[in-house]
Amino acid sequence: MRAATCTPVDFDASEHFFARDSGLLCRGIQATGVECVVVMPGKRKQDDASDLVRCSEETLKDSAWWSSLHLDLVVLYAWGDPRYLAVARAIRSAGIYLIQSLDTAGLVTPYADFTCWTRVSRAKVAMADTTALRLKEIAKASRDLIPSLFEHRRLEMINESDAVAAVSPPAMESLAAYARALGYPEVAGKLIVVPHPVSPTMAFRGEFKQKRVVVVGRWGPEDAVQKDPQRTLEVLGRFLDRMPDWTAEVIGKYSATHAHLTSHWSRETRDRIKLTDFLEHAALHERYTTSSIILCASRFESFHIASAEAVCCGCSVVLGAHPLLGSTAWFTTLDSGTLAPSRSSNNLVEALIRESECWDAGERSGENIAFAWAQRLHAPIMAAELLRATTEKTPDAFSPH
């Protein structure tokens, strides 16, 4: 058997690319003993990995070229974008089994769940920080009322596949309802769960769990709308005030630029939080394995790889319930965290306190959390499940756990 993952966008494909998503899935498939490459458009770069195949964007639309690769399976990371329909058609025309991976917490339409769609639409408009962006989000929401303007084209693209991969069971449920409501029940029938993989080096080996909450993300100005540093630090400050034997650490590039948000805290509380710059893989692994809780206060996440890595290292997860965080909420199942009723500051603080009490009472086990999630997320294990499903040529063969 020979497989490939494909991203139809010219990314930097150094070894960092192979540490997550389509690159890491390629490595996971290789770990099972199956030959696998990554296919990507663009000119070959000096730091490209040897298992990367570059071509032109037009070549990606050529079924004869795909046939020349002698592939049995392609996992296409194209976000259901209709612009890449010709790529999907070329792959299938070459007789290759195609799985499209949808990197989303779910898709909504007023014709499936009007209340959920309204909630998501309002949240997106509220997140827009300029008048132009707000008008753009309002236009997108209005477009949803006439599915032929975009949604049907997106579903036509998604349907050009043998299987459709959702990143979590909640995402799969959302996508199934979306497809059925818009007249594409066959898409719902193709859905399987294929989480974004986690490196097997992100593993728990019995390290001592400190009373520490970690938050991991990007903290630059362009990420503020998504990651919400103001709410993140407000929640951590209030939590630390009430739980004097706990500490916190915010990790990621530019985290220190938000130190001013702690200026009104007491000295004692400020002394128990660290704002740490980007950490390389090994150092981040150490933080996960020696921390107890990871907090996600984001406004939206398609998956949240930080939480996925953290549970594989024995951390539990705290976040607020919201349709835009559906996949991340999955990580609170299996006795692995607390899902607050919403992402309001009050609810997140109370959820953190509840989760810390679970650790103090012995109701959480780093070993149990890590074991449960490694079986679902570690790249070689989930790749083996994916290949089994492909070999059996039926979406039902892949269990969504």
C-alpha positions as CSV (number, residue, x, y, z in Angstrom):
1,M,0.0,0.0,0.0
2,R,1.2,3.5,-0.7
3,A,-0.4,6.7,0.7
4,A,-0.1,10.4,0.7
5,T,-1.4,13.4,2.5
6,C,-2.0,16.6,0.5
7,T,-2.3,20.2,1.3
8,P,-3.1,22.2,-1.8
9,V,-1.3,25.3,-0.5
10,D,2.4,26.2,-0.6
11,F,3.5,26.0,3.0
12,D,6.9,26.0,4.6
13,A,7.5,22.2,4.8
14,S,10.5,22.0,7.1
15,E,10.5,19.5,9.9
16,H,8.2,21.8,11.9
17,F,5.5,21.1,9.3
18,F,5.8,17.4,10.1
19,A,5.2,18.0,13.8
20,R,1.4,18.4,13.3
21,D,-1.7,17.9,11.1
22,S,-1.1,16.5,7.6
23,G,2.7,16.3,8.1
24,L,2.4,14.4,11.3
25,L,-0.3,12.1,9.9
26,C,2.2,11.2,7.1
27,R,4.8,10.3,9.7
28,G,2.2,8.3,11.6
29,I,1.3,6.3,8.5
30,Q,5.0,5.7,7.9
31,A,5.3,4.4,11.4
32,T,2.8,1.6,10.6
33,G,5.2,0.4,7.8
34,V,3.2,1.9,5.0
35,E,5.0,4.1,2.5
36,C,3.6,7.7,2.6
37,V,4.6,11.1,1.2
38,V,3.2,14.6,1.5
39,V,2.1,16.3,-1.7
40,M,2.1,20.1,-1.9
41,P,2.3,22.8,-4.6
42,G,5.3,25.1,-5.0
43,K,8.9,25.1,-5.9
44,R,11.2,22.7,-3.9
45,K,12.9,24.5,-1.0
46,Q,16.2,23.9,0.5
47,D,14.8,22.7,3.8
48,D,12.0,20.5,2.3
49,A,11.9,17.0,3.8
50,S,12.9,14.1,1.5
51,D,9.3,12.6,1.7
52,L,7.7,15.7,0.3
53,V,6.6,15.8,-3.3
54,R,6.3,19.3,-4.9
55,C,4.4,20.1,-8.1
56,S,2.6,23.1,-9.7
57,E,-1.0,24.0,-8.7
58,E,-2.1,23.0,-12.2
59,T,-0.5,19.6,-11.8
60,L,-2.6,18.9,-8.7
61,K,-5.6,19.0,-11.1
62,D,-4.1,16.3,-13.4
63,S,-5.4,12.8,-12.9
64,A,-2.7,11.3,-15.0
65,W,-0.1,12.8,-12.7
66,W,-1.8,11.4,-9.7
67,S,-1.9,8.0,-11.4
68,S,1.8,8.2,-11.9
69,L,2.4,8.3,-8.1
70,H,0.8,4.8,-7.8
71,L,-1.1,5.7,-4.6
72,D,-3.9,3.8,-2.9
73,L,-4.9,6.5,-0.5
74,V,-4.8,10.3,-0.3
75,V,-5.9,12.3,2.7
76,L,-6.7,15.8,1.4
77,Y,-6.6,18.8,3.7
78,A,-8.6,21.3,1.7
79,W,-11.1,22.6,4.3
80,G,-14.0,21.7,2.0
81,D,-13.1,24.7,-0.1
82,P,-14.8,24.6,-3.6
83,R,-11.7,26.2,-5.1
84,Y,-10.0,22.7,-4.8
85,L,-12.8,20.7,-6.4
86,A,-10.7,20.0,-9.5
87,V,-8.0,18.6,-7.2
88,A,-10.4,16.2,-5.5
89,R,-11.8,15.1,-8.9
90,A,-8.4,14.4,-10.3
91,I,-7.5,12.2,-7.3
92,R,-10.6,10.2,-7.6
93,S,-10.4,10.0,-11.4
94,A,-7.0,8.4,-10.9
95,G,-8.7,5.6,-9.0
96,I,-7.3,6.6,-5.6
97,Y,-9.3,6.3,-2.4
98,L,-9.8,9.9,-1.2
99,I,-10.5,11.1,2.3
100,Q,-11.1,14.8,2.8
101,S,-10.2,16.1,6.2
102,L,-12.3,19.0,7.5
103,D,-10.4,21.1,10.0
104,T,-13.4,22.6,11.8
105,A,-15.3,22.2,15.1
106,G,-18.4,21.9,12.9
107,L,-20.5,23.7,10.3
108,V,-23.8,25.4,11.0
109,T,-26.8,26.3,8.9
110,P,-30.1,27.9,9.9
111,Y,-31.8,24.9,8.2
112,A,-30.4,22.5,10.7
113,D,-30.4,24.3,14.1
114,F,-31.5,27.9,13.9
115,T,-30.6,28.7,17.5
116,C,-27.1,27.3,17.1
117,W,-26.6,29.1,13.8
118,T,-27.8,32.4,15.4
119,R,-25.4,31.9,18.3
120,V,-22.4,31.3,16.0
121,S,-23.3,34.1,13.7
122,R,-23.6,36.6,16.5
123,A,-20.3,35.5,18.0
124,K,-18.5,36.0,14.7
125,V,-19.9,39.4,14.3
126,A,-19.0,40.3,17.9
127,M,-15.4,39.1,17.3
128,A,-14.9,41.4,14.3
129,D,-12.8,44.3,15.4
130,T,-13.5,46.7,12.5
131,T,-16.6,47.9,10.8
132,A,-15.5,46.3,7.5
133,L,-15.0,42.9,9.2
134,R,-18.3,43.2,10.9
135,L,-20.1,43.9,7.6
136,K,-18.3,40.9,6.1
137,E,-19.5,38.6,8.8
138,I,-23.1,39.9,8.5
139,A,-22.9,39.3,4.7
140,K,-21.7,35.7,5.4
141,A,-24.5,35.1,7.8
142,S,-27.0,36.5,5.3
143,R,-25.5,34.2,2.6
144,D,-26.3,31.2,4.7
145,L,-30.0,31.9,4.1
146,I,-29.6,31.1,0.4
147,P,-27.5,27.8,0.4
148,S,-27.1,27.9,-3.4
149,L,-24.8,30.9,-3.0
150,F,-22.0,28.9,-1.3
151,E,-23.1,26.0,0.9
152,H,-24.2,23.8,-1.9
153,R,-20.8,24.3,-3.7
154,R,-19.0,23.5,-0.5
155,L,-21.0,20.3,-0.1
156,E,-20.4,19.4,-3.7
157,M,-16.6,19.7,-2.9
158,I,-16.9,17.7,0.3
159,N,-19.0,15.0,-1.5
160,E,-16.2,14.5,-4.0
161,S,-14.6,11.9,-1.7
162,D,-14.9,8.3,-0.6
163,A,-14.8,9.3,3.1
164,V,-15.0,12.6,5.0
165,A,-12.9,13.0,8.1
166,A,-14.2,15.1,11.1
167,V,-11.6,15.9,13.8
168,S,-13.9,14.9,16.7
169,P,-17.2,13.2,17.4
170,P,-18.9,16.5,18.1
171,A,-17.6,17.9,14.8
172,M,-18.9,14.8,13.1
173,E,-22.4,15.3,14.6
174,S,-22.4,18.9,13.5
175,L,-21.3,18.1,10.0
176,A,-23.8,15.3,9.6
177,A,-26.7,17.6,10.7
178,Y,-25.4,20.3,8.3
179,A,-25.2,18.0,5.3
180,R,-28.6,16.4,5.9
181,A,-30.3,19.7,6.3
182,L,-28.9,21.0,3.1
183,G,-29.9,18.0,1.0
184,Y,-26.6,16.0,1.0
185,P,-27.3,12.9,3.2
186,E,-24.6,11.0,1.3
187,V,-22.0,13.3,2.9
188,A,-23.3,12.4,6.3
189,G,-23.0,8.7,5.4
190,K,-19.3,9.2,4.5
191,L,-18.3,10.8,7.8
192,I,-15.6,9.3,10.0
193,V,-13.6,10.6,12.9
194,V,-9.9,11.3,12.2
195,P,-8.5,13.6,14.9
196,H,-5.5,15.7,14.3
197,P,-2.6,13.5,15.4
198,V,-0.4,14.0,18.4
199,S,3.3,13.1,18.4
200,P,4.0,10.0,20.4
201,T,6.7,11.9,22.2
202,M,3.9,13.8,23.9
203,A,3.5,11.1,26.5
204,F,3.1,10.7,30.3
205,R,5.7,8.6,32.1
206,G,4.6,9.1,35.7
207,E,6.0,12.6,36.3
208,F,5.0,14.4,39.5
209,K,1.9,16.6,38.8
210,Q,2.3,20.1,40.3
211,K,-0.6,22.2,41.2
212,R,-0.2,24.3,38.0
213,V,-2.5,25.5,35.3
214,V,-1.0,26.0,31.9
215,V,-2.3,28.0,28.9
216,V,-0.6,27.5,25.5
217,G,-1.1,29.5,22.4
218,R,0.0,32.4,20.2
219,W,-0.3,35.8,21.8
220,G,0.6,38.3,19.1
221,P,-1.9,41.1,18.1
222,E,-3.2,39.1,15.2
223,D,-4.2,36.2,17.5
224,A,-5.8,38.3,20.2
225,V,-9.4,38.0,18.8
226,Q,-9.1,34.2,18.9
227,K,-7.1,33.6,22.0
228,D,-8.6,36.4,24.1
229,P,-5.6,37.1,26.4
230,Q,-7.6,39.6,28.5
231,R,-10.1,37.0,29.6
232,T,-7.4,34.4,29.9
233,L,-5.5,36.4,32.4
234,E,-8.6,37.7,34.2
235,V,-9.7,34.1,34.8
236,L,-6.2,33.0,35.9
237,G,-5.9,36.0,38.3
238,R,-9.2,35.3,40.0
239,F,-8.5,31.6,40.2
240,L,-5.1,32.2,41.8
241,D,-6.6,34.6,44.3
242,R,-8.9,31.9,45.5
243,M,-6.5,29.0,45.3
244,P,-3.3,30.1,47.0
245,D,-1.5,26.8,46.6
246,W,-1.8,26.8,42.8
247,T,0.4,28.5,40.1
248,A,-0.2,29.3,36.5
249,E,1.9,29.7,33.3
250,V,1.0,31.2,30.0
251,I,3.2,29.9,27.3
252,G,3.7,31.1,23.8
253,K,5.3,33.8,21.6
254,Y,4.5,37.4,22.8
255,S,2.9,36.2,26.1
256,A,5.0,38.7,28.0
257,T,3.4,41.6,26.1
258,H,0.3,41.0,28.2
259,A,2.0,41.5,31.5
260,H,0.2,44.8,31.9
261,L,-3.0,42.9,32.4
262,T,-1.7,41.6,35.7
263,S,-0.6,45.1,37.0
264,H,-3.6,45.4,39.4
265,W,-3.1,42.0,40.9
266,S,-1.6,41.6,44.4
267,R,2.1,40.9,44.5
268,E,1.4,37.5,46.0
269,T,-0.8,36.5,43.1
270,R,1.6,38.0,40.5
271,D,4.4,35.9,42.0
272,R,2.5,32.7,41.1
273,I,2.1,33.3,37.4
274,K,4.8,33.1,34.7
275,L,4.5,34.5,31.1
276,T,6.9,32.3,29.1
277,D,7.9,32.7,25.4
278,F,7.7,30.0,22.8
279,L,9.0,26.6,24.0
280,E,10.5,23.9,21.9
281,H,8.9,20.5,21.8
282,A,10.9,18.9,24.6
283,A,10.4,21.9,27.0
284,L,6.7,22.0,26.2
285,H,6.4,18.3,26.9
286,E,8.0,18.8,30.3
287,R,5.5,21.5,31.2
288,Y,2.6,19.3,30.1
289,T,3.7,16.3,32.0
290,T,4.4,18.2,35.3
291,S,1.2,20.4,35.1
292,S,-2.3,19.3,36.2
293,I,-4.7,21.5,34.1
294,I,-4.7,23.2,30.7
295,L,-7.1,26.1,30.3
296,C,-8.6,27.1,26.9
297,A,-10.3,30.5,27.1
298,S,-10.3,31.0,23.3
299,R,-13.3,32.3,21.5
300,F,-13.0,29.6,18.8
301,E,-10.9,26.6,18.0
302,S,-11.2,24.0,15.2
303,F,-9.5,21.4,17.4
304,H,-6.9,22.9,19.8
305,I,-3.8,20.9,19.4
306,A,-2.5,22.2,22.7
307,S,-5.3,20.5,24.6
308,A,-4.8,17.3,22.5
309,E,-1.1,17.3,23.4
310,A,-1.8,18.1,27.1
311,V,-4.3,15.2,27.6
312,C,-1.7,12.8,26.1
313,C,0.6,14.1,28.8
314,G,-1.9,13.6,31.6
315,C,-3.4,17.1,32.0
316,S,-7.1,17.7,32.3
317,V,-8.9,20.4,30.3
318,V,-11.1,23.3,31.3
319,L,-13.0,25.4,28.8
320,G,-16.4,27.0,28.2
321,A,-19.2,25.4,26.2
322,H,-19.8,27.0,22.8
323,P,-20.5,25.6,19.3
324,L,-17.2,27.2,18.1
325,L,-15.3,25.1,20.7
326,G,-17.1,21.8,20.1
327,S,-14.1,19.7,19.3
328,T,-12.1,21.1,22.2
329,A,-15.0,20.2,24.6
330,W,-14.4,16.5,23.5
331,F,-11.2,16.6,25.6
332,T,-13.2,17.1,28.8
333,T,-14.8,13.6,28.4
334,L,-13.4,10.4,29.8
335,D,-12.9,12.0,33.3
336,S,-10.4,14.4,31.6
337,G,-11.7,17.8,32.6
338,T,-14.5,20.2,33.3
339,L,-16.7,21.9,30.7
340,A,-18.1,25.2,32.0
341,P,-21.7,26.2,31.0
342,S,-20.2,29.1,29.0
343,R,-16.9,30.9,28.4
344,S,-17.8,33.8,30.7
345,S,-15.2,34.7,33.2
346,N,-17.3,33.6,36.2
347,N,-18.0,30.2,34.7
348,L,-14.4,29.6,33.7
349,V,-13.2,30.5,37.2
350,E,-15.7,28.2,38.8
351,A,-14.8,25.4,36.4
352,L,-11.1,25.8,37.2
353,I,-11.8,25.7,40.9
354,R,-13.9,22.6,40.4
355,E,-11.2,20.9,38.3
356,S,-8.5,21.8,40.9
357,E,-10.6,20.2,43.6
358,C,-10.9,17.1,41.5
359,W,-7.2,16.8,41.5
360,D,-6.9,17.6,45.2
361,A,-9.5,14.9,45.9
362,G,-7.8,12.2,43.9
363,E,-10.5,12.2,41.2
364,R,-8.1,12.8,38.4
365,S,-5.3,10.6,37.3
366,G,-2.6,11.7,35.0
367,E,-1.8,8.1,34.0
368,N,-5.5,7.3,33.2
369,I,-6.0,10.5,31.2
370,A,-2.9,10.0,29.2
371,F,-3.6,6.4,28.5
372,A,-7.2,7.1,27.3
373,W,-6.2,9.8,24.9
374,A,-2.9,8.4,23.6
375,Q,-5.0,5.5,22.3
376,R,-7.1,8.0,20.3
377,L,-4.6,10.6,19.3
378,H,-1.0,9.3,19.0
379,A,-0.1,9.5,15.4
380,P,0.9,5.8,14.7
381,I,-2.2,4.5,16.5
382,M,-4.7,6.7,14.8
383,A,-3.0,6.2,11.5
384,A,-3.3,2.4,11.9
385,E,-7.0,2.8,12.5
386,L,-7.4,5.1,9.5
387,L,-5.6,2.5,7.3
388,R,-7.8,-0.3,8.6
389,A,-10.9,1.7,7.6
390,T,-9.5,2.4,4.2
391,T,-8.6,-1.2,3.6
392,E,-12.1,-2.2,4.5
393,K,-13.4,0.5,2.2
394,T,-16.2,1.6,4.5
395,P,-16.5,4.6,6.9
396,D,-18.1,2.4,9.5
397,A,-14.8,0.6,9.9
398,F,-13.3,3.6,11.6
399,S,-14.7,3.8,15.1
400,P,-15.1,7.4,16.4
401,H,-14.4,6.2,20.0
